[in-house]
């Protein structure tokens, strides 16, 4: 007599083949993706007056950069750390698109959003300054130019004081590029130093050299840059 179906033996797998799945088995494979939609859930109206800027700033503090295709900054930065140069370049293009699109926002909202995302954005961008791929480095340098342009366009950030806390590692990566073995990397490092020096109208070699004596009269960016001028001069001399 055949045994009941509840106690039927599971057929053995043949050599080189897997045993058939059980009837009540569940497929646990899944994929995840994050999408950031800038135009949804924003607590501001583009037609508001200047009196509502504090509310806009608080809304900006809760917003994450996203490209025009809806890719959030966290997703794009994961691409910037990918082992394939083409994927890193694609991530940088997405971040550039997100930064450039901020200029279309009303008032200082775009600058506020960018300033909020700087702590997570700058370290990954600086890492790409030293990338072995020419396209990745070029995109990273151009991204830094987009960031400086966006911050300088704001009447509240003409002295780029929001960048002052990040000057130490900006200069560290720039110096690493200046001391790189590859000639193209060194050229990009010199370009980055030039962008840092020209980012603030108050930045000059005379002001940087005397920053310790005139801290009250020059910007915070110039004060921080003055601490690293000697490192750049030594690299240029070599």
N, C-alpha and C positions, 0 to 999 in steps of 0.2 A: 504494500500500500504506500502511495506517495506521501511524503510528509506535508503538513499544511504549509501554505505560502508564507506564513509568518515566520516559519523556521527554515525556510529554504536557504540552502547554502549559497554564498556569493561565488560566482564563477571565478576561477583562478585566472590571472593574467598570463597571457602567453609571453614567450620570450621576446623582448623588444617592443612589447605593447603594454599600455596601461590597462588596468582593470576598468570595466565600465563604471561610471558614477552611480551612486545610489539614487533611488527614486526621490528621496527626501533631501538630497544634498542641495546646498545653497551656494551660488556663485558669489564670492566675496571680493572679486576684483573690481576696482573702481578707479576713476581718475578725477582729479580736482583741478579747478581753475578759478581765479579771482577776477572779477570785472569791476572796475570803478566807473561810475557814471557821474560826471561832474554836474550835469543839469538836473539831477534828481535829489531831492531832500535838502536843498540849500535853503538856509534860513535868511535869505536876503532877496531884495527886489532891485533890479538894475535901475529903476527909476527913483530910488530913495535919495534923499538929500544928504548932505555932508553930516548932518546931525545924527545919522544912523550909523556912522562909521564904527563906533565901538561894538555894535551888534554884528557888523560885517566882520570885524577882526576876530570876534569870538567864534563865528561860523567858520572862518578861514583856518582857525587853529585845529578844527576837527576834520579838515578836509585833506585828502591825500592826492598828490599829483596823479594825473591819468592822461594818457595819450588820446588823440582823436579817435582811435580805434577802440577805446575803452579799456586798455591795459593799464592796470594800477602800477604805481611806482615799485611796489614790492615785487611784482611779477617781472618788471623790466630789469630790476637790479639783479634778480636771479639769473636773467639772461646775460647780464654784464659779467657774471662770474663763471659763465659756461666755458668748457674746455675748447669749444670750436670758435675760431675767430669770427666766422660769419654770424654766429648767434650773438656774440658779444657786440659786434657792430650793429646788429639789428636792435638789440636792447638800447644802445646809445642813441640810435635814431629815434626810437620811441620816446626816450627821455627828452631829447631836444625838441621833439614835437610838443610834448607836454609843457615844457618851459616856454616855448615860443607862443603857445596858445594863451598863456596867462596875460599877454598884453592886450587881449580883446576884452578883458573884464573891466568893469567900471572902477574908477578911483584907484585906491591903493590896495584893493582886494587881491589882485594877482601877486603883488609883492609880498603881502602878508602870507599867502599860501606858500609861496616859494621859501620865505624865511622859515616857516614852520617845518618844511621838509628838508632843510639844509643839513641837519645832523645825520640823516640817513643817506642823503644824496652825495655829499662831498667825498666821503671815504671811498666809495665805489668808483667815483669819477677819477679821483687821484690815482687809484690803483691802475687805471687804464692809461694814465700818462706814461707808464713804464712798460706798456704792452709791447711785445715783439712784433705785432702786426702793425703795419703803417696806417692802414685805414682806421683801425681801432684807436690808435693814438691821435690821429687827426680829428676824429669825431669827438674824442674826450676833450681835446684842446678847444675845439669849436663850442662844445657844450659849456665849458667854463666861460668863454666869451659871451654866450647867451645869458648865463647867470649874471655876470657883471653888468651887462646891458640892461637887463630887467631891473636889477636892484638900483642902478644909477638913475633910471628913469623916474624913480619915486622921489617926490619932494622930501619925504621923511628919511630917505636913506642915501642922500647925496654924499655923505662921508663914509658910506659902507660900514657903519659901526656894527651891523649884524654879522659881518665877516671877521671882525677882530678876534673872537674866540677861536676861530679855525685857522688863524695865520700860522701857528706852530707846525701843524702837520701839512698845511699847504706848502710852506717853505721847505719842509723836510722832503716831500715828494719832488718838489722842483729841484732841490739840490741833488737828489738821487738821479734825476734825469740828466742834470748837468754833468754828473760824474759817471754816466753810463758808458759802457764799452762801445756801443753802437753809435756811429756818427749822427744818424738821423734822430736817435733818442736825445742826444745832446743838443741838437738844433731845436727840437721841440721844447726841451727844457729852457733854453734861452728865450724862446717865444713866450713861455709861461711866465718867466720872470719879468719880461717886458709888459705883459698884461697886468701882472700884480703891481708893477711900478706906475703904470699909467691909469690904473683903475680909480685913483683918487687924485683930484687936482692939487691937493695939498702935499702929495707925495713927491719928494725930490731928494737928491743926495744931500743937499744942505740941511733940509728939515730932518731927514733920517739920521744924519750924523749928530744933530743936536736935539734929538727927540727927548733925551733924558732931562734937558734943561727947559724945554718948552712944551711939556705935556699938556699944559692947560690951554695952549693956543693952537695946537694942531689936532687932527682927528685921532681917534683911537686906532684906526687902521694904520696910520703913519707911525704911531708909537710902537705898535707890535712889529711892524716891518723893520723898524730901526734896530731891533734886537738881532736881526738875522742878516743884515747887510754885509757884515764881514765874511760870513759863510759864502755868500754869492760872489763877492769880490775874489776870494781865494779860488773858487771854481773857475771864474772867467780868466784868471791869470794863468791857469794851467792849459 
